[in-house]
Amino acid sequence: MNKELVINSTPVGSEIALLEDKRLVEFHQERGNNDYTVGDIYLGRIKKLIPGLNAAFVDVGYQKDAFLHYTDLGPQVRSLLKLTRQSVAGNVNDPLLKNFKLQPEIVKTGKISEVLKNKQPILVQILKEPISTKGPRLSCEITIAGRFLVLAPFTDSVGVSKKIASEEERKRLKRLVSSLKPAHFGLVVRTAAQGKGAAELHEDIINLFAKWKLMVENLGGKTPPKKVLSEMDKSSSILRDLLSSSFNKVVTNDNLLAKDLEIYIEKIAPDKKNIVNTYKGRKPLFDNFGITRQIKSSFGKTVSFKGGAYLVIEHTEAMHVIDVNSGHKATMSGSQESNALRVNLDACDEVARQLRLRDLGGIIIVDFIDMKIGDSRKQVYKRLRDAMKPDRATHSILPLTKFNLMQITRSRVKPEIMINTAEICPSCGGSGKIEASLLIIEEIERKLAFLLKKEKKIRLIVHPFIEAFLRKGIYSKFWQWKFKYRKSIRLSSISDLGMTQYKFYNSDDEELKI
């Protein structure tokens, strides 16, 4: 599978498209003013404790206070609070915690008022970006992600990604990372570490500790709210998480961004440093790669897929609902059961793609075409699970019910992508009304007569239907104009124009406004 990352830089931010075999599977919009990204670490201040919710509201500088629940404090929160106090006061001479004395862990069933107090400074990490009317959701279980490992302070554990299936490889990585791990820090081995040696893992650990040290140093003398460590930009984080032998191209129209990406790739994968390309073409970048067309066809309410079948995607306050429809496949040969199974299996691939593409989260219900045989439902369940394996978001899929409904939960850490693919009608301007069609020809002739007083040659462009009407018959309206005005008049059409739109051009091919 060939993977390409296409980054379109705009004045207000950037648009990032991930292609797999030329097919759009992920789309991200990164705005320059988005200061509350998942992974960012802030020095916040407890604004208010809510004992009834066992939670606290924290001021991190956002317009709405962020939310911190007791379960997101983490067992080592007292050690974190101690380090925060020392760092803010400038009393930390040992950021790598070699001589740091860990504090007792908190119990899972405790109360937040026993751990935190109002106006207390606290180090927090963005767990979920602000969504709708809600502020960010926070966690005190600070983690810093690298390419192969994730660093977690105040713990001595080593974990291995569940996506690494080989038990032998899991044991090898755990043994290797345990030998490299310093005291008071835990490490989680990511899927990308599979097959990597000690040198590469050790280099990743060095980079992670450099970030941790920078964060501790940034706390010195700071007054909350203040960002102390920022997650890398989206394009770099995608490269960090996905860069592999199948990644063969990164294209951007921004020279500075291209240089930054080259430097970053050279650090994490020197053998891949030549995959960055700067786009110089005249066509818009996304048009050149066919991304604009895919966005238009993939973000509407109705999405077509293989063989004329289609999905209908609806959004409610509580969940997302996806309805699978066969289209004209209902007329194909074979039994109703086999036809339904074929459409449902094809739908699984598109459903998995839509979840990644739109970044849908929460509860998703998929209404598949009715199947009577239990084995058919099992095949559809397995197909969707396999199709969603590349999805990096945490998700859970339940087998189909006897009503052929499938329930999916998918973690949402940022607002879902909503793109309006409908365009304003060029004929009515969105009003739903156009001028009487009988008057269009009269209006064109009136303006033509006015322009021909100044111009010797006129080119008129109209909708194909209007052109057909003007050329209809031996003594057509078009020939009447040529005889009447005795000047050069050329007539052509383009389908992009609305039914009642038209344009005039002079001999220099300049549009004439009237």
C-alpha positions as CSV (number, residue, x, y, z in Angstrom):
1,M,0.0,0.0,0.0
2,N,1.4,3.4,-1.0
3,K,0.8,6.2,1.4
4,E,1.0,9.9,0.5
5,L,0.6,13.0,2.7
6,V,-0.5,16.1,0.9
7,I,-0.4,19.4,2.8
8,N,-2.2,22.4,1.4
9,S,-1.0,25.6,3.2
10,T,-3.5,28.4,3.3
11,P,-3.4,31.9,4.9
12,V,-5.5,30.7,7.9
13,G,-3.7,27.3,8.5
14,S,-3.3,24.1,6.6
15,E,-5.3,21.2,5.2
16,I,-3.8,17.8,5.4
17,A,-4.9,14.8,3.3
18,L,-3.7,11.2,3.8
19,L,-4.0,9.1,0.7
20,E,-3.7,5.3,0.6
21,D,-3.3,4.1,-3.0
22,K,-4.6,7.5,-4.2
23,R,-7.7,7.1,-2.0
24,L,-8.5,9.8,0.6
25,V,-8.7,8.1,4.0
26,E,-7.9,10.9,6.5
27,F,-8.5,14.7,6.3
28,H,-7.4,17.2,8.9
29,Q,-7.8,21.0,9.1
30,E,-5.2,22.7,11.2
31,R,-6.0,26.3,12.0
32,G,-3.2,28.7,13.1
33,N,-5.3,29.9,16.1
34,N,-5.9,26.4,17.6
35,D,-4.0,26.5,20.9
36,Y,-5.7,23.6,22.6
37,T,-4.6,20.5,20.8
38,V,-4.6,17.0,22.2
39,G,-1.3,16.4,23.9
40,D,-0.5,20.0,24.8
41,I,0.6,20.4,28.4
42,Y,-0.5,23.4,30.5
43,L,0.2,24.9,33.9
44,G,-3.4,25.5,35.0
45,R,-5.2,26.7,38.1
46,I,-8.1,24.9,39.9
47,K,-11.0,27.2,39.4
48,K,-13.7,25.3,41.3
49,L,-14.2,21.9,42.9
50,I,-17.5,20.1,42.2
51,P,-17.8,17.3,44.8
52,G,-21.1,16.1,43.3
53,L,-19.3,15.2,40.1
54,N,-16.1,14.3,41.8
55,A,-14.4,16.7,39.4
56,A,-12.9,20.1,39.1
57,F,-13.0,23.0,36.6
58,V,-9.5,24.2,35.7
59,D,-8.5,27.5,34.1
60,V,-6.0,26.8,31.2
61,G,-6.7,30.1,29.4
62,Y,-9.6,28.9,27.3
63,Q,-12.8,30.9,27.2
64,K,-14.5,28.0,29.0
65,D,-13.0,26.3,32.0
66,A,-11.5,22.9,31.3
67,F,-12.9,19.7,33.0
68,L,-10.9,17.4,35.1
69,H,-12.5,14.3,36.6
70,Y,-11.0,12.3,39.6
71,T,-10.5,9.3,37.4
72,D,-8.2,11.3,35.1
73,L,-5.9,12.4,38.0
74,G,-3.9,9.2,37.8
75,P,-2.5,7.3,40.9
76,Q,0.7,9.4,40.9
77,V,-1.0,12.8,41.0
78,R,0.5,13.8,44.4
79,S,4.0,13.3,42.9
80,L,3.0,15.5,40.0
81,L,1.7,18.2,42.3
82,K,5.0,18.1,44.3
83,L,7.1,18.4,41.1
84,T,4.9,21.3,39.9
85,R,5.3,23.2,43.2
86,Q,9.1,22.7,43.1
87,S,9.4,23.6,39.4
88,V,7.3,26.8,39.6
89,A,9.4,27.9,42.6
90,G,12.6,27.1,40.7
91,N,13.7,24.5,43.2
92,V,14.2,21.6,40.7
93,N,17.9,20.8,40.0
94,D,17.1,17.3,39.0
95,P,14.5,17.3,36.1
96,L,15.2,13.6,35.4
97,L,14.0,12.7,38.9
98,K,17.0,10.7,39.9
99,N,16.7,11.7,43.6
100,F,13.0,12.5,43.5
101,K,11.0,11.0,46.4
102,L,7.7,9.7,45.1
103,Q,4.5,10.5,47.0
104,P,1.9,7.9,48.0
105,E,-0.6,7.0,45.3
106,I,-4.2,8.0,45.6
107,V,-7.0,5.4,45.8
108,K,-9.4,4.8,42.9
109,T,-12.5,5.4,45.0
110,G,-11.3,8.7,46.6
111,K,-12.7,12.2,46.5
112,I,-11.2,15.0,44.5
113,S,-11.5,17.4,47.5
114,E,-9.1,15.2,49.4
115,V,-6.4,15.7,46.6
116,L,-6.9,19.2,45.2
117,K,-7.9,22.6,46.6
118,N,-9.2,25.8,45.0
119,K,-6.7,28.1,43.3
120,Q,-4.0,25.4,43.4
121,P,-1.6,25.4,40.4
122,I,-1.7,22.0,38.6
123,L,0.1,20.5,35.6
124,V,-2.5,19.1,33.1
125,Q,-2.5,17.6,29.6
126,I,-5.3,18.1,27.0
127,L,-7.2,14.9,26.7
128,K,-9.9,16.2,24.4
129,E,-10.1,19.4,22.5
130,P,-12.9,21.9,23.0
131,I,-16.0,20.4,21.4
132,S,-19.2,22.3,20.7
133,T,-20.0,24.3,23.9
134,K,-17.7,22.3,26.1
135,G,-14.2,23.3,27.2
136,P,-11.2,21.0,26.9
137,R,-11.1,17.8,28.9
138,L,-7.9,17.3,31.0
139,S,-5.7,14.6,32.4
140,C,-3.0,14.6,35.0
141,E,-1.5,11.4,33.7
142,I,1.2,13.2,31.7
143,T,2.6,11.4,28.7
144,I,5.0,12.4,26.0
145,A,4.8,10.5,22.7
146,G,7.8,9.7,20.5
147,R,8.0,7.6,17.4
148,F,8.6,4.3,19.0
149,L,7.9,4.9,22.7
150,V,5.6,6.9,25.1
151,L,7.2,8.4,28.2
152,A,5.1,8.4,31.5
153,P,6.7,9.9,34.6
154,F,6.4,8.6,38.3
155,T,6.0,4.9,37.4
156,D,8.4,2.1,36.8
157,S,6.2,0.0,34.4
158,V,6.9,-1.0,30.8
159,G,3.9,-1.7,28.5
160,V,3.7,-3.0,25.0
161,S,1.1,-2.1,22.4
162,K,-1.6,-4.7,22.0
163,K,-1.3,-4.4,18.2
164,I,2.0,-6.2,18.3
165,A,0.6,-9.7,18.0
166,S,3.8,-11.8,18.3
167,E,4.4,-12.9,21.9
168,E,8.1,-13.4,21.2
169,E,8.4,-9.9,19.8
170,R,6.5,-8.5,22.8
171,K,8.9,-10.1,25.2
172,R,11.9,-9.0,23.3
173,L,10.8,-5.4,23.3
174,K,9.8,-5.4,26.9
175,R,13.1,-6.9,27.9
176,L,15.0,-4.4,25.8
177,V,13.1,-1.3,26.9
178,S,13.3,-2.3,30.6
179,S,17.1,-2.4,30.3
180,L,17.1,1.2,28.9
181,K,14.5,2.7,31.2
182,P,15.7,5.1,34.0
183,A,14.1,5.1,37.5
184,H,10.8,6.9,38.1
185,F,9.8,6.8,34.5
186,G,7.5,4.3,32.7
187,L,7.6,3.6,29.0
188,V,4.9,2.2,26.6
189,V,6.2,0.5,23.4
190,R,4.3,1.7,20.3
191,T,3.4,-0.5,17.4
192,A,6.0,1.3,15.2
193,A,8.8,-0.2,17.5
194,Q,8.2,-3.7,16.1
195,G,11.5,-5.1,14.8
196,K,13.6,-2.1,16.0
197,G,16.9,-2.4,17.8
198,A,18.4,-0.9,20.9
199,A,20.1,2.0,19.1
200,E,16.8,3.3,17.6
201,L,14.9,2.9,20.8
202,H,17.6,4.5,22.9
203,E,17.7,7.5,20.6
204,D,13.9,7.9,20.9
205,I,14.3,7.8,24.8
206,I,16.9,10.6,24.6
207,N,14.5,12.7,22.5
208,L,11.7,12.1,24.9
209,F,13.8,13.1,28.0
210,A,14.9,16.2,26.2
211,K,11.2,17.2,25.8
212,W,10.5,16.3,29.5
213,K,13.4,18.4,30.6
214,L,12.3,21.3,28.5
215,M,8.8,21.1,30.0
216,V,10.1,21.1,33.6
217,E,12.4,24.1,32.8
218,N,9.4,26.0,31.3
219,L,7.5,25.7,34.6
220,G,10.1,27.8,36.4
221,G,8.6,31.1,37.6
222,K,5.4,30.7,35.5
223,T,2.0,31.9,36.6
224,P,-1.0,29.9,35.5
225,P,-2.6,29.6,33.0
226,K,0.4,28.9,30.7
227,K,1.3,26.4,28.0
228,V,4.5,24.7,29.0
229,L,4.9,22.0,26.2
230,S,3.2,21.9,22.8
231,E,2.3,18.8,20.8
232,M,4.0,18.9,17.4
233,D,1.9,20.1,14.4
234,K,-0.6,17.7,12.9
235,S,1.5,16.9,9.8
236,S,4.5,16.0,11.9
237,S,2.4,13.9,14.3
238,I,0.9,12.0,11.4
239,L,4.4,11.3,10.0
240,R,5.6,10.3,13.5
241,D,2.7,7.8,13.9
242,L,2.5,6.4,10.3
243,L,5.9,6.8,8.7
244,S,6.8,3.3,7.3
245,S,8.3,1.7,4.2
246,S,4.9,2.2,2.5
247,F,5.1,6.0,2.9
248,N,6.5,7.2,-0.4
249,K,5.6,10.8,-0.7
250,V,5.0,14.0,1.2
251,V,3.9,17.0,-0.9
252,T,3.3,20.6,0.2
253,N,3.0,24.0,-1.5
254,D,4.8,25.7,1.4
255,N,8.6,26.0,1.0
256,L,9.3,26.7,4.7
257,L,7.0,23.8,5.8
258,A,8.8,21.5,3.3
259,K,12.2,22.3,4.9
260,D,10.9,21.8,8.4
261,L,9.5,18.4,7.4
262,E,12.8,17.4,5.8
263,I,14.6,18.2,9.0
264,Y,12.0,16.3,11.1
265,I,12.1,13.2,8.8
266,E,15.9,13.2,8.8
267,K,15.8,13.0,12.6
268,I,13.2,10.1,12.8
269,A,13.9,8.2,9.6
270,P,17.1,9.4,7.7
271,D,16.5,6.9,4.9
272,K,13.2,8.7,4.1
273,K,14.4,12.3,4.0
274,N,14.0,12.5,0.2
275,I,10.3,11.8,0.1
276,V,9.4,15.5,0.8
277,N,8.4,17.4,-2.4
278,T,7.5,21.0,-2.9
279,Y,4.6,21.5,-5.4
280,K,5.2,24.1,-8.1
281,G,2.2,23.4,-10.5
282,R,-0.3,25.9,-11.7
283,K,-3.4,23.9,-10.7
284,P,-4.4,24.1,-7.0
285,L,-2.6,21.4,-5.0
286,F,-5.6,19.4,-4.0
287,D,-7.1,19.5,-7.5
288,N,-3.9,18.1,-8.9
289,F,-4.1,15.1,-6.7
290,G,-7.9,14.6,-7.1
291,I,-8.5,15.4,-3.4
292,T,-11.0,18.2,-4.0
293,R,-13.2,15.8,-6.0
294,Q,-12.9,13.1,-3.3
295,I,-13.8,15.6,-0.5
296,K,-16.9,16.8,-2.4
297,S,-18.1,13.2,-3.0
298,S,-17.2,11.9,0.5
299,F,-18.6,14.5,2.9
300,G,-22.2,14.8,1.8
301,K,-25.2,13.2,3.4
302,T,-25.2,10.5,0.8
303,V,-22.0,8.7,-0.1
304,S,-21.8,6.2,-3.1
305,F,-19.5,3.2,-3.1
306,K,-18.9,0.1,-5.3
307,G,-21.6,-0.9,-7.8
308,G,-24.1,1.9,-7.2
309,A,-24.8,1.2,-3.6
310,Y,-24.7,4.1,-1.1
311,L,-24.6,5.1,2.5
312,V,-26.9,7.7,4.1
313,I,-25.1,9.4,7.1
314,E,-27.2,11.3,9.6
315,H,-26.0,13.1,12.8
316,T,-28.1,13.5,15.9
317,E,-27.2,15.0,19.3
318,A,-26.6,11.5,20.9
319,M,-25.2,9.5,18.0
320,H,-24.4,9.0,14.3
321,V,-26.6,6.7,12.2
322,I,-25.4,5.1,8.9
323,D,-27.9,3.4,6.7
324,V,-26.7,1.0,4.0
325,N,-28.7,1.0,0.7
326,S,-28.2,-1.3,-2.3
327,G,-29.1,1.1,-5.0
328,H,-29.6,-0.7,-8.3
329,K,-27.8,-3.8,-7.0
330,A,-31.2,-5.1,-5.9
331,T,-31.8,-6.0,-9.6
332,M,-28.7,-8.1,-10.0
333,S,-28.6,-11.9,-10.3
334,G,-28.4,-14.2,-7.3
335,S,-30.6,-14.7,-4.2
336,Q,-31.6,-11.9,-2.0
337,E,-29.4,-13.1,0.8
338,S,-26.3,-13.3,-1.4
339,N,-27.0,-9.9,-2.9
340,A,-27.5,-8.3,0.6
341,L,-24.3,-10.0,1.9
342,R,-22.3,-8.7,-1.1
343,V,-23.5,-5.1,-0.6
344,N,-23.0,-5.2,3.2
345,L,-19.4,-6.5,2.8
346,D,-18.6,-3.6,0.3
347,A,-20.3,-1.2,2.7
348,C,-17.9,-2.2,5.6
349,D,-14.9,-0.8,3.7
350,E,-16.7,2.5,3.1
351,V,-18.0,2.7,6.6
352,A,-14.5,2.3,8.0
353,R,-13.2,4.9,5.7
354,Q,-15.9,7.4,6.6
355,L,-15.3,7.0,10.3
356,R,-11.6,7.9,9.8
357,L,-12.3,10.6,7.2
358,R,-14.9,12.5,9.2
359,D,-13.4,11.5,12.5
360,L,-16.8,10.5,13.8
361,G,-16.9,9.7,17.6
362,G,-19.2,8.6,20.3
363,I,-21.9,6.0,19.4
364,I,-22.4,5.0,15.8
365,I,-25.2,2.8,14.6
366,V,-24.9,1.1,11.2
367,D,-28.2,-0.3,9.7
368,F,-27.1,-3.0,7.2
369,I,-29.4,-4.6,4.6
370,D,-31.4,-7.4,6.2
371,M,-29.7,-10.8,6.2
372,K,-31.4,-13.9,7.6
373,I,-28.4,-16.3,7.9
374,G,-26.2,-16.0,11.0
375,D,-23.1,-16.8,9.1
376,S,-23.7,-13.8,6.8
377,R,-23.8,-11.5,9.8
378,K,-20.6,-13.0,11.2
379,Q,-18.8,-12.3,7.8
380,V,-20.0,-8.7,7.9
381,Y,-18.8,-8.3,11.5
382,K,-15.4,-9.7,10.7
383,R,-15.0,-7.6,7.5
384,L,-15.7,-4.4,9.4
385,R,-13.3,-5.3,12.2
386,D,-10.6,-5.9,9.6
387,A,-11.4,-2.7,7.7
388,M,-11.0,-0.7,10.9
389,K,-7.6,-2.1,12.0
390,P,-5.7,0.8,10.4
391,D,-7.9,3.3,12.5
392,R,-5.6,4.8,15.1
393,A,-8.6,6.0,17.3
394,T,-9.7,3.7,20.1
395,H,-12.9,1.9,19.0
396,S,-15.1,-1.0,19.9
397,I,-17.4,-3.0,17.6
398,L,-20.3,-5.2,18.6
399,P,-21.7,-8.1,16.4
400,L,-24.8,-7.5,14.4
401,T,-28.1,-7.9,16.2
402,K,-30.9,-9.9,14.7
403,F,-32.3,-6.7,13.3
404,N,-28.9,-6.3,11.3
405,L,-27.9,-3.3,13.4
406,M,-24.2,-2.9,14.4
407,Q,-23.1,-0.7,17.3
408,I,-19.7,1.0,17.2
409,T,-18.1,3.3,19.8
410,R,-15.1,5.4,18.7
411,S,-13.1,7.8,20.8
412,R,-13.4,11.4,19.8
413,V,-10.7,13.7,21.0
414,K,-11.4,16.7,18.8
415,P,-14.4,18.1,16.9
416,E,-15.5,16.0,14.0
417,I,-14.9,17.3,10.5
418,M,-18.0,18.8,8.9
419,I,-17.6,20.0,5.4
420,N,-20.6,21.5,3.6
421,T,-20.5,20.1,0.1
422,A,-23.6,21.9,-1.1
423,E,-23.0,24.9,-3.3
424,I,-25.2,28.0,-3.8
425,C,-27.2,27.8,-7.0
426,P,-25.5,30.1,-9.5
427,S,-28.9,30.8,-11.1
428,C,-30.9,31.8,-8.1
429,G,-28.1,32.8,-5.6
430,G,-29.7,30.6,-3.0
431,S,-33.1,32.3,-3.1
432,G,-34.9,29.4,-4.8
433,K,-36.2,31.8,-7.5
434,I,-35.0,32.8,-10.9
435,E,-36.2,35.3,-13.4
436,A,-38.9,34.2,-15.8
437,S,-37.2,32.0,-18.5
438,L,-39.2,33.8,-21.2
439,L,-37.4,37.1,-20.3
440,I,-33.8,35.7,-20.5
441,I,-33.5,35.9,-24.3
442,E,-34.9,39.4,-24.3
443,E,-32.4,40.4,-21.5
444,I,-29.5,38.9,-23.4
445,E,-30.5,40.7,-26.7
446,R,-30.9,44.0,-24.9
447,K,-27.4,43.9,-23.4
448,L,-26.0,42.6,-26.7
449,A,-27.4,45.6,-28.5
450,F,-25.9,48.0,-26.0
451,L,-22.4,46.4,-26.2
452,L,-22.4,46.2,-30.0
453,K,-22.5,50.0,-30.0
454,K,-19.0,50.1,-28.7
455,E,-17.6,46.7,-29.8
456,K,-17.1,45.3,-33.3
457,K,-16.8,41.7,-32.1
458,I,-18.7,40.0,-29.3
459,R,-18.4,36.4,-28.0
460,L,-21.5,35.2,-26.0
461,I,-21.2,32.2,-23.7
462,V,-24.4,30.6,-22.3
463,H,-25.7,27.4,-20.8
464,P,-25.9,24.5,-23.4
465,F,-29.7,24.5,-23.2
466,I,-29.9,28.3,-24.0
467,E,-27.4,27.8,-26.9
468,A,-29.6,25.0,-28.3
469,F,-32.6,27.3,-28.2
470,L,-30.8,30.2,-29.8
471,R,-29.6,28.0,-32.7
472,K,-33.0,26.2,-33.2
473,G,-34.5,26.3,-36.7
474,I,-33.2,27.5,-40.1
475,Y,-33.9,31.1,-39.3
476,S,-32.7,30.9,-35.6
477,K,-32.6,33.7,-33.1
478,F,-28.8,33.7,-33.4
479,W,-28.9,34.3,-37.1
480,Q,-31.6,37.0,-36.6
481,W,-29.1,38.9,-34.4
482,K,-26.3,38.5,-36.9
483,F,-28.4,40.0,-39.7
484,K,-29.9,42.7,-37.5
485,Y,-26.7,44.1,-36.0
486,R,-24.3,43.3,-39.0
487,K,-21.4,42.6,-36.6
488,S,-19.4,39.6,-35.6
489,I,-21.2,37.6,-33.0
490,R,-19.9,34.2,-31.8
491,L,-22.0,31.9,-29.7
492,S,-20.7,29.1,-27.5
493,S,-21.7,27.3,-24.3
494,I,-20.2,25.7,-21.1
495,S,-22.1,23.4,-18.8
496,D,-20.6,25.1,-15.6
497,L,-22.9,28.1,-16.1
498,G,-26.3,28.2,-14.5
499,M,-29.3,27.9,-16.8
500,T,-29.9,31.7,-16.7
501,Q,-26.3,32.8,-16.6
502,Y,-24.4,34.2,-19.5
503,K,-21.2,36.1,-20.2
504,F,-19.9,38.5,-22.9
505,Y,-16.3,38.8,-24.1
506,N,-14.6,41.3,-26.5
507,S,-12.1,40.5,-29.2
508,D,-9.3,40.6,-26.6
509,D,-11.1,37.9,-24.7
510,E,-11.8,40.3,-21.8
511,E,-15.1,39.8,-20.0
512,L,-17.5,42.7,-20.5
513,K,-19.5,43.7,-17.4
514,I,-22.8,45.4,-17.8
